[in-house]
């Protein structure tokens, strides 16, 4: 008896096209539409504007170096700090001399900016995050810099610490993560509360 066998190519091709349309077209469009409808700020990169000018994102750190500003975590994103195209850790192990040297160089820069500060330097000011783009520091790291920033701005340390508290974030839903301070938001608040002369506003 002769049996007929169907060609497997046609259903496979049909399934491929259907899944391509569904997963490569309809699903992304639906997710994008929902995100833009319910979470437009987050969907567009959590961007921050000041006086109508884009100054950064809540999600990516910036390389502040002026002593009049709070400094963020070091970036491991290649030669251009906080480059989103080069996100990643340094992959240096704890016994690697390069990691020790990098931490020592960062410590020296902090000490040179504030020679009178003899407090231990918080570890997050010396080491990069896994992404190399972390926009946050710990409240301790912000407090470590408070006296220097207050002196450069000509305001009291208490005023600066009040800004730190006002820009501190709690663990998400009270459960996940640690208390943290967004450095860009804090520095923007600092410029409003204790503005510098325009020529002194360098990063």
FIROTOR-655719 format. One record per residue: x, y, z of N, C-alpha, C in turn. Coordinates in nm, 4 decimals. Example, Ala and Ser with C-alpha at 12.3 -4.5 7.8 and 13.67 -1.06 7.14 Angstrom:
NODE      nxx      nyy      nzz     caxx     cayy     cazz      cxx      cyy      czz
NODE   1.3190  -0.5690   0.7800   1.2300  -0.4500   0.7800   1.3200  -0.3300   0.7800
NODE   1.2850  -0.2250   0.7080   1.3670  -0.1060   0.7140   1.2900   0.0030   0.7870
END
This chain:
NODE      nxx      nyy      nzz     caxx     cayy     cazz      cxx      cyy      czz
NODE   0.0857  -0.1196   0.0000   0.0000   0.0000   0.0000   0.0884   0.1234   0.0000
NODE   0.0535   0.2188  -0.0822   0.1310   0.3422  -0.0915   0.0799   0.4436   0.0107
NODE   0.1705   0.4946   0.0935   0.1312   0.5934   0.1952   0.1775   0.7307   0.1517
NODE   0.0964   0.8309   0.1833   0.1329   0.9686   0.1479   0.1977   1.0363   0.2673
NODE   0.3011   1.1053   0.2425   0.3683   1.1807   0.3489   0.3590   1.3284   0.3156
NODE   0.3253   1.4076   0.4128   0.3124   1.5519   0.3899   0.4503   1.6169   0.3922
NODE   0.4599   1.7260   0.3228   0.5848   1.8018   0.3184   0.5998   1.8814   0.4486
NODE   0.7040   1.8546   0.5308   0.7179   1.9243   0.6601   0.7602   2.0696   0.6448
NODE   0.8050   2.1092   0.5260   0.8556   2.2451   0.5078   0.7462   2.3498   0.5217
NODE   0.6276   2.3194   0.4685   0.5199   2.4196   0.4696   0.4754   2.4565   0.6109
NODE   0.4401   2.3596   0.7003   0.4006   2.3996   0.8360   0.5138   2.4658   0.9136
NODE   0.6366   2.4220   0.8892   0.7501   2.4845   0.9585   0.7652   2.6297   0.9163
NODE   0.7524   2.6548   0.7860   0.7634   2.7918   0.7357   0.6482   2.8784   0.7845
NODE   0.5285   2.8204   0.7883   0.4119   2.8938   0.8380   0.4307   2.9324   0.9842
NODE   0.4773   2.8351   1.0641   0.5001   2.8620   1.2064   0.6072   2.9691   1.2253
NODE   0.7123   2.9629   1.1443   0.8203   3.0617   1.1527   0.7676   3.2022   1.1254
NODE   0.6852   3.2161   1.0221   0.6304   3.3473   0.9872   0.5367   3.3984   1.0965
NODE   0.4509   3.3094   1.1476   0.3575   3.3502   1.2523   0.4312   3.3951   1.3781
NODE   0.5306   3.3171   1.4203   0.6073   3.3543   1.5395   0.6882   3.4817   1.5160
NODE   0.7371   3.4973   1.3920   0.8109   3.6191   1.3610   0.7235   3.7428   1.3731
NODE   0.6013   3.7337   1.3214   0.5078   3.8469   1.3297   0.4669   3.8713   1.4741
NODE   0.4393   3.7620   1.5468   0.3927   3.7752   1.6847   0.5011   3.8265   1.7776
NODE   0.6165   3.7605   1.7767   0.7222   3.7937   1.8722   0.8144   3.9050   1.8239
NODE   0.8237   3.9215   1.6925   0.9111   4.0264   1.6405   0.8387   4.1549   1.6065
NODE   0.7062   4.1518   1.6086   0.6302   4.2712   1.5744   0.5235   4.3069   1.6750
NODE   0.4231   4.2229   1.6881   0.3091   4.2560   1.7738   0.3474   4.2667   1.9208
NODE   0.4248   4.1702   1.9699   0.4621   4.1729   2.1125   0.5455   4.2965   2.1481
NODE   0.6534   4.3275   2.0730   0.7283   4.4502   2.1043   0.6426   4.5766   2.0964
NODE   0.5538   4.5836   1.9985   0.4667   4.7009   1.9870   0.3748   4.7128   2.1071
NODE   0.3205   4.5986   2.1533   0.2309   4.6010   2.2692   0.3051   4.6432   2.3947
NODE   0.4236   4.5858   2.4168   0.5027   4.6205   2.5354   0.5435   4.7669   2.5316
NODE   0.5881   4.8145   2.4149   0.6272   4.9550   2.4012   0.5088   5.0481   2.4269
NODE   0.3927   5.0114   2.3731   0.2733   5.0935   2.3938   0.2327   5.0997   2.5394
NODE   0.2360   4.9861   2.6081   0.2013   4.9832   2.7504   0.3016   5.0639   2.8322
NODE   0.4303   5.0478   2.7998   0.5332   5.1211   2.8739   0.5180   5.2712   2.8553
NODE   0.4930   5.3148   2.7316   0.4780   5.4577   2.7051   0.3505   5.5130   2.7692
NODE   0.2492   5.4291   2.7837   0.1230   5.4743   2.8432   0.1310   5.4850   2.9946
NODE   0.1929   5.3860   3.0592   0.1898   5.3787   3.2055   0.3212   5.4222   3.2713
NODE   0.4335   5.4068   3.2016   0.5627   5.4434   3.2603   0.6464   5.5229   3.1595
NODE   0.5973   5.6362   3.1112   0.6693   5.7083   3.0048   0.8083   5.7560   3.0467
NODE   0.8243   5.8011   3.1694   0.9554   5.8501   3.2145   1.0585   5.7378   3.2133
NODE   1.0210   5.6236   3.2727   1.1138   5.5109   3.2786   1.1412   5.4543   3.1394
NODE   1.0359   5.4479   3.0550   1.0515   5.3909   2.9211   1.1436   5.4748   2.8337
NODE   1.1568   5.6025   2.8646   1.2412   5.6913   2.7850   1.3763   5.7193   2.8490
NODE   1.4154   5.6339   2.9455   1.5503   5.6435   3.0005   1.5627   5.7177   3.1315
NODE   1.4510   5.7496   3.1984   1.4548   5.8224   3.3265   1.5437   5.9466   3.3151
NODE   1.5200   6.0247   3.2104   1.6033   6.1418   3.1828   1.5719   6.2562   3.2791
NODE   1.6739   6.3367   3.3065   1.6603   6.4521   3.3959   1.6877   6.5784   3.3162
NODE   1.5978   6.6744   3.3278   1.6154   6.8032   3.2608   1.6239   6.9152   3.3641
NODE   1.7007   7.0175   3.3302   1.7084   7.1375   3.4142   1.6937   7.2586   3.3239
NODE   1.5901   7.3364   3.3504   1.5606   7.4555   3.2696   1.5469   7.4192   3.1221
NODE   1.4809   7.3059   3.0982   1.4563   7.2631   2.9617   1.5744   7.1990   2.8923
NODE   1.6855   7.1822   2.9627   1.8054   7.1235   2.9026   1.8312   6.9862   2.9631
NODE   1.8591   6.8886   2.8789   1.8881   6.7536   2.9253   2.0239   6.7520   2.9945
NODE   2.0262   6.7028   3.1197   2.1521   6.7005   3.1947   2.1984   6.5596   3.2285
NODE   2.1152   6.4594   3.2057   2.1589   6.3231   3.2346   2.0417   6.2311   3.2586
NODE   2.0734   6.1161   3.3116   1.9742   6.0139   3.3430   1.9886   5.9727   3.4888
NODE   1.8767   5.9360   3.5490   1.8801   5.8849   3.6860   1.9542   5.7521   3.6946
NODE   1.9742   5.6858   3.5818   2.0243   5.5487   3.5809   2.1727   5.5368   3.5490
NODE   2.2358   5.6466   3.5056   2.3761   5.6414   3.4651   2.4544   5.7495   3.5389
NODE   2.5643   5.7098   3.6011   2.6461   5.8027   3.6774   2.7158   5.9039   3.5878
NODE   2.7663   6.0102   3.6505   2.8442   6.1108   3.5793   2.9752   6.1326   3.6523
NODE   3.0741   6.1789   3.5787   3.2094   6.1886   3.6333   3.2357   6.3289   3.6892
NODE   3.1839   6.3561   3.8082   3.2093   6.4849   3.8732   3.3492   6.4834   3.9351
NODE   3.4272   6.5880   3.9094   3.5621   6.5968   3.9658   3.5879   6.7261   4.0416
NODE   3.4994   6.8254   4.0270   3.5157   6.9506   4.1010   3.4912   6.9259   4.2496
NODE   3.5749   6.9812   4.3383   3.5536   6.9628   4.4823   3.4240   7.0255   4.5330
NODE   3.3615   7.1100   4.4525   3.2365   7.1743   4.4927   3.1152   7.0853   4.4673
NODE   3.1391   6.9683   4.4089   3.0314   6.8731   4.3823   3.0593   6.7409   4.4527
NODE   2.9538   6.6655   4.4768   2.9708   6.5300   4.5267   3.0220   6.4426   4.4139
NODE   3.1139   6.3544   4.4476   3.1687   6.2622   4.3492   3.0965   6.1286   4.3596
NODE   3.0768   6.0649   4.2461   3.0112   5.9354   4.2438   3.1108   5.8218   4.2526
NODE   3.0609   5.7024   4.2268   3.1484   5.5849   4.2262   3.2415   5.5903   4.1057
NODE   3.3609   5.5346   4.1204   3.4474   5.5236   4.0030   3.3797   5.4401   3.8945
NODE   3.4127   5.4683   3.7719   3.3552   5.3941   3.6600   3.4594   5.3019   3.5989
NODE   3.4165   5.1797   3.5698   3.5058   5.0842   3.5039   3.4756   5.0748   3.3551
NODE   3.4024   5.1716   3.3031   3.3566   5.1660   3.1634   3.4608   5.2235   3.0683
NODE   3.5781   5.1646   3.0679   3.6806   5.2034   2.9712   3.7435   5.3386   3.0003
NODE   3.8041   5.3971   2.8976   3.8756   5.5238   2.9142   3.7814   5.6431   2.9251
NODE   3.6563   5.6252   2.8815   3.5568   5.7317   2.8915   3.4601   5.6940   3.0046
NODE   3.4705   5.7569   3.1226   3.3903   5.7140   3.2381   3.2403   5.7190   3.2103
NODE   3.1706   5.6191   3.2658   3.0242   5.6111   3.2578   2.9729   5.6039   3.1139
NODE   3.0503   5.5404   3.0273   3.0101   5.5199   2.8892   2.9167   5.3995   2.8831
NODE   2.7903   5.4255   2.8510   2.6921   5.3185   2.8485   2.7226   5.2099   2.7467
NODE   2.8021   5.2424   2.6441   2.8382   5.1437   2.5433   2.9467   5.0495   2.5925
NODE   3.0094   5.0833   2.7054   3.1190   5.0000   2.7575   3.0890   4.9538   2.8993
NODE   2.9616   4.9349   2.9284   2.9220   4.8949   3.0633   2.9828   4.7604   3.1014
NODE   3.0302   4.7526   3.2254   3.0867   4.6268   3.2738   3.1864   4.6529   3.3843
NODE   3.2136   4.5517   3.4629   3.3112   4.5645   3.5701   3.4530   4.5556   3.5158
NODE   3.5489   4.5834   3.6030   3.6886   4.5770   3.5615   3.7379   4.4327   3.5530
NODE   3.6680   4.3411   3.6213   3.7064   4.1999   3.6262   3.8431   4.1788   3.6902
NODE   3.8861   4.2745   3.7715   4.0114   4.2591   3.8440   3.9851   4.1876   3.9755
NODE   4.0586   4.0806   4.0013   4.0410   4.0052   4.1250   4.1012   4.0791   4.2433
NODE   4.0655   4.0391   4.3670   4.1133   4.1102   4.4865   4.2637   4.1045   4.5052
NODE   4.3323   4.0098   4.4421   4.4779   4.0018   4.4563   4.5498   4.0693   4.3395
NODE   4.4754   4.1283   4.2477   4.5366   4.1927   4.1316   4.5987   4.3261   4.1728
NODE   4.7276   4.3472   4.1487   4.7910   4.4742   4.1880   4.7282   4.5964   4.1218
NODE   4.6696   4.5779   4.0023   4.6069   4.6910   3.9332   4.4865   4.7428   4.0097
NODE   4.4113   4.6518   4.0743   4.2954   4.6933   4.1536   4.3405   4.7726   4.2755
NODE   4.4458   4.7247   4.3399   4.5009   4.7949   4.4563   4.5506   4.9341   4.4172
NODE   4.6184   4.9421   4.3033   4.6704   5.0707   4.2576   4.5579   5.1664   4.2239
NODE   4.4522   5.1153   4.1593   4.3388   5.2010   4.1240   4.2726   5.2570   4.2489
NODE   4.2547   5.1722   4.3509   4.1934   5.2184   4.4761   4.2819   5.3216   4.5441
NODE   4.4124   5.3012   4.5413   4.5048   5.3972   4.6030   4.5015   5.5311   4.5296
NODE   4.4920   5.5261   4.3978   4.4849   5.6510   4.3192   4.3565   5.7270   4.3508
NODE   4.2451   5.6539   4.3650   4.1178   5.7179   4.3983   4.1210   5.7772   4.5379
NODE   4.1832   5.7049   4.6307   4.1946   5.7557   4.7680   4.2778   5.8841   4.7705
NODE   4.3847   5.8865   4.6940   4.4708   6.0052   4.6898   4.3953   6.1250   4.6324
NODE   4.3163   6.1021   4.5277   4.2397   6.2121   4.4689   4.1411   6.2696   4.5701
NODE   4.0750   6.1836   4.6465   3.9811   6.2299   4.7491   4.0540   6.3052   4.8596
NODE   4.1689   6.2552   4.9014   4.2451   6.3207   5.0077   4.3036   6.4535   4.9620
NODE   4.3466   6.4585   4.8360   4.3993   6.5852   4.7832   4.2908   6.6921   4.7757
NODE   4.1663   6.6492   4.7492   4.0550   6.7438   4.7410   4.0104   6.7917   4.8782
NODE   4.0437   6.7155   4.9824   4.0003   6.7504   5.1189   4.1060   6.7024   5.2178
NODE   4.2234   6.7691   5.2226   4.3361   6.7207   5.3029   4.3063   6.7074   5.4517
NODE   4.2142   6.7871   5.5023   4.1851   6.7824   5.6455   4.0939   6.6691   5.6869
NODE   4.0383   6.5977   5.5921   3.9441   6.4901   5.6228   4.0219   6.3623   5.6524
NODE   4.0211   6.3198   5.7779   4.0945   6.2006   5.8189   4.0029   6.0802   5.8404
NODE   3.8769   6.0925   5.8046   3.7825   5.9816   5.8217   3.8143   5.8700   5.7216
NODE   3.7819   5.7460   5.7581   3.8004   5.6357   5.6616   3.7162   5.6595   5.5369
NODE   3.7718   5.6303   5.4221   3.6999   5.6517   5.2969   3.6051   5.5344   5.2721
NODE   3.4766   5.5598   5.2543   3.3820   5.4507   5.2247   3.4234   5.3743   5.0997
NODE   3.4035   5.2450   5.1031   3.4534   5.1565   4.9976   3.3926   5.1873   4.8618
NODE   3.2680   5.2390   4.8596   3.2068   5.2637   4.7287   3.2661   5.3853   4.6578
NODE   3.3477   5.4643   4.7259   3.4180   5.5735   4.6590   3.5509   5.5271   4.5997
NODE   3.5882   5.4038   4.6305   3.7164   5.3502   4.5841   3.7012   5.2398   4.4802
NODE   3.5838   5.1786   4.4756   3.5635   5.0644   4.3859   3.4454   5.0890   4.2932
NODE   3.4577   5.0389   4.1712   3.3501   5.0521   4.0732   3.2436   4.9460   4.0969
NODE   3.1252   4.9724   4.0477   3.0170   4.8752   4.0568   3.0308   4.7728   3.9455
NODE   2.9464   4.6696   3.9488   2.9525   4.5648   3.8461   2.9217   4.6194   3.7078
NODE   2.8330   4.7196   3.7000   2.7987   4.7772   3.5695   2.8993   4.8819   3.5242
NODE   2.9702   4.9418   3.6190   3.0587   5.0533   3.5867   2.9861   5.1834   3.5628
NODE   2.8536   5.1846   3.5853   2.7715   5.3026   3.5549   2.6876   5.3484   3.6740
NODE   2.7123   5.2942   3.7912   2.6241   5.3165   3.9054   2.6056   5.4662   3.9340
NODE   2.4806   5.5157   3.9355   2.4569   5.6581   3.9623   2.4477   5.6905   4.1103
NODE   2.4539   5.5892   4.1965   2.4323   5.6086   4.3396   2.5603   5.5896   4.4209
NODE   2.5617   5.6527   4.5365   2.6592   5.6237   4.6409   2.5830   5.6008   4.7703
NODE   2.6514   5.5457   4.8675   2.5885   5.5239   4.9969   2.5758   5.6563   5.0716
NODE   2.4821   5.6659   5.1678   2.4751   5.7870   5.2504   2.6071   5.8161   5.3215
NODE   2.6802   5.7111   5.3605   2.8105   5.7319   5.4252   2.9088   5.7979   5.3289
NODE   2.9051   5.7567   5.2010   2.9957   5.8151   5.1017   2.9608   5.9615   5.0757
NODE   2.8327   5.9935   5.0796   2.7918   6.1333   5.0644   2.8332   6.2145   5.1871
NODE   2.8119   6.1578   5.3055   2.8472   6.2285   5.4282   2.9980   6.2530   5.4368
NODE   3.0767   6.1592   5.3862   3.2225   6.1751   5.3864   3.2630   6.3023   5.3119
NODE   3.1871   6.3392   5.2093   3.2205   6.4544   5.1260   3.1521   6.5840   5.1687
NODE   3.0648   6.5755   5.2690   2.9806   6.6896   5.3042   3.0608   6.8122   5.3453
NODE   3.1631   6.7937   5.4277   3.2407   6.9087   5.4764   3.3133   6.9779   5.3609
NODE   3.3694   6.8998   5.2703   3.4396   6.9581   5.1548   3.3451   7.0395   5.0679
NODE   3.2289   6.9823   5.0375   3.1320   7.0517   4.9532   3.0820   7.1782   5.0226
NODE   3.0543   7.1687   5.1525   3.0067   7.2851   5.2277   3.1100   7.3979   5.2249
NODE   3.2353   7.3629   5.2421   3.3425   7.4636   5.2401   3.3530   7.5291   5.1030
NODE   3.3463   7.4498   4.9976   3.3568   7.5037   4.8618   3.2370   7.5912   4.8261
NODE   3.1226   7.5589   4.8846   2.9996   7.6333   4.8536   2.9767   7.7519   4.9474
NODE   3.0519   7.7555   5.0573   3.0339   7.8637   5.1525   2.9063   7.8529   5.2339
NODE   2.8631   7.7291   5.2615   2.7440   7.7051   5.3429   2.7811   7.6133   5.4576
NODE   2.6879   7.5909   5.5482   2.7169   7.5063   5.6638   2.7075   7.3586   5.6263
NODE   2.7801   7.2780   5.7033   2.7748   7.1331   5.6825   2.6334   7.0819   5.7082
NODE   2.5645   7.1419   5.8050   2.4271   7.0991   5.8342   2.3360   7.1194   5.7135
NODE   2.3539   7.2293   5.6403   2.2733   7.2527   5.5203   2.2993   7.1457   5.4149
NODE   2.4257   7.1114   5.3990   2.4610   7.0101   5.2998   2.4074   6.8743   5.3413
NODE   2.4172   6.8427   5.4694   2.3666   6.7132   5.5166   2.2147   6.7056   5.5042
NODE   2.1487   6.8186   5.5187   2.0031   6.8194   5.4988   1.9695   6.7873   5.3530
NODE   2.0509   6.8374   5.2600   2.0303   6.8042   5.1187   2.0547   6.6558   5.0933
NODE   2.1548   6.5995   5.1599   2.1819   6.4562   5.1452   2.0608   6.3757   5.1915
NODE   2.0066   6.4118   5.3071   1.8894   6.3395   5.3589   1.7706   6.3545   5.2645
NODE   1.7533   6.4752   5.2109   1.6401   6.5000   5.1221   1.6498   6.4274   4.9895
NODE   1.7709   6.3873   4.9524   1.7895   6.3184   4.8250   1.8309   6.1719   4.8433
NODE   1.8101   6.1209   4.9639   1.8398   5.9803   4.9902   1.7203   5.8938   4.9525
NODE   1.7481   5.7755   4.9043   1.6448   5.6798   4.8652   1.6516   5.5587   4.9576
NODE   1.5369   5.5080   4.9950   1.5298   5.3903   5.0813   1.5312   5.2635   4.9958
NODE   1.5556   5.1474   5.0563   1.5462   5.0223   4.9788   1.4105   5.0105   4.9111
NODE   1.4084   4.9548   4.7909   1.2840   4.9438   4.7154   1.1829   4.8603   4.7919
NODE   1.0640   4.9173   4.8076   0.9555   4.8550   4.8831   0.9984   4.8208   5.0259
NODE   1.1038   4.8875   5.0721   1.1525   4.8623   5.2068   1.2238   4.7303   5.2236
NODE   1.2481   4.6594   5.1121   1.3048   4.5245   5.1208   1.4326   4.5055   5.0402
NODE   1.4374   4.5614   4.9190   1.5446   4.5277   4.8265   1.6453   4.6412   4.8140
NODE   1.7722   4.6055   4.8223   1.8780   4.7039   4.8089   1.9128   4.7703   4.9404
NODE   1.9922   4.8733   4.9305   2.0409   4.9481   5.0459   2.0011   5.0949   5.0323
NODE   2.0014   5.1699   5.1429   1.9817   5.3156   5.1307   2.0887   5.3730   5.0379
NODE   2.0518   5.4715   4.9565   2.1452   5.5224   4.8569   2.1113   5.6677   4.8232
NODE   2.2059   5.7329   4.7588   2.1897   5.8724   4.7189   2.2244   5.8836   4.5709
NODE   2.1330   5.9398   4.4916   2.1601   5.9615   4.3499   2.2473   6.0867   4.3374
NODE   2.3695   6.0697   4.2885   2.4676   6.1781   4.2892   2.4251   6.2939   4.1987
NODE   2.3735   6.2642   4.0813   2.3319   6.3719   3.9907   2.2179   6.4531   4.0510
NODE   2.1183   6.3857   4.1064   2.0067   6.4581   4.1686   2.0556   6.5436   4.2851
NODE   2.1468   6.4883   4.3648   2.2000   6.5638   4.4790   2.2759   6.6874   4.4320
NODE   2.3573   6.6740   4.3295   2.4335   6.7882   4.2799   2.3442   6.8942   4.2162
NODE   2.2365   6.8499   4.1517   2.1417   6.9475   4.0971   2.0707   7.0233   4.2088
NODE   2.0341   6.9509   4.3146   1.9719   7.0166   4.4303   2.0704   7.1126   4.4960
NODE   2.1959   7.0749   4.4959   2.3011   7.1590   4.5540   2.3152   7.2890   4.4753
NODE   2.3085   7.2801   4.3440   2.3191   7.4009   4.2612   2.2034   7.4978   4.2849
NODE   2.0883   7.4437   4.3218   1.9726   7.5288   4.3505   1.9855   7.5909   4.4892
NODE   2.0225   7.5090   4.5875   2.0272   7.5563   4.7263   2.1487   7.6434   4.7553
NODE   2.2614   7.6131   4.6900   2.3848   7.6875   4.7159   2.4601   7.7051   4.5849
NODE   2.4090   7.7907   4.4960   2.4689   7.8022   4.3624   2.6109   7.8561   4.3661
NODE   2.6908   7.8070   4.2728   2.8268   7.8545   4.2542   2.8290   7.9642   4.1489
NODE   2.9371   8.0410   4.1470   2.9589   8.1312   4.0351   2.9711   8.0466   3.9096
NODE   2.9210   8.0965   3.7976   2.9122   8.0154   3.6758   3.0475   7.9589   3.6343
NODE   3.1547   8.0354   3.6509   3.2854   7.9881   3.6061   3.3391   7.8756   3.6942
NODE   3.2796   7.8599   3.8163   3.3271   7.7548   3.9052   3.2513   7.6248   3.8871
NODE   3.1478   7.6254   3.8057   3.0676   7.5059   3.7871   3.1295   7.4149   3.6816
NODE   3.2298   7.3401   3.7218   3.2969   7.2466   3.6311   3.2839   7.1069   3.6868
NODE   3.2911   7.0092   3.5994   3.2781   6.8694   3.6397   3.4095   6.7985   3.6207
END
